[in-house]
């Protein structure tokens, strides 16, 4: 956890998925914002890397935890460490009855292997405060994914494959493939009309 500004009201935190859970190995970044009314009201937490999880709003990144959502349930004795521990526990033990991401809840109920795969798509972008060699995962739209992989694809047709095929031995090709040699013009080019 580190402050983002000098006023200490805004923090960045990283939580790891708990061992032996579906989120083991994942490192998720959160923003924590306190107001001047703190310790009477809870801080606001938002996932910067939004996990595919039943208790995390897929649009805002806001986790669904009782004492963060309802100021009446807030306990002023809760520390930043205890809040982040509650986030780890929430990731490992989703509440399916009060899901804010219904798609994730249904997938977890009906197809846990697909849910596990979806969870692995959401690892963090590099943070300036972590080891750059550490592997991170981030969400990416299909359009960005396709654009990236299309740009680096190595299987491109060579120029000589784009030209009409000229055959030196049309009888050999015809016999080997069961084609009739009459489908090849005497010039050795494919007859497009046959």
Secondary structure, DSSP 8 states (H G I E B T S, - for coil): -EESSTTSSEEEEEEEB-TTSTTBT-EEEEEEE--TTTTTS--EEEESS----TTB-TTT--B--HHHH-GGG--TT--HHHHHHHHHHHHHS--STT-S-HHHHHHHHH-HHHHHHHHTT------TTS-TTS-------HHHHHHHHHHH------HHHHS--B-S-HHHHHHHHT--GGGB-TTSBB-TT-
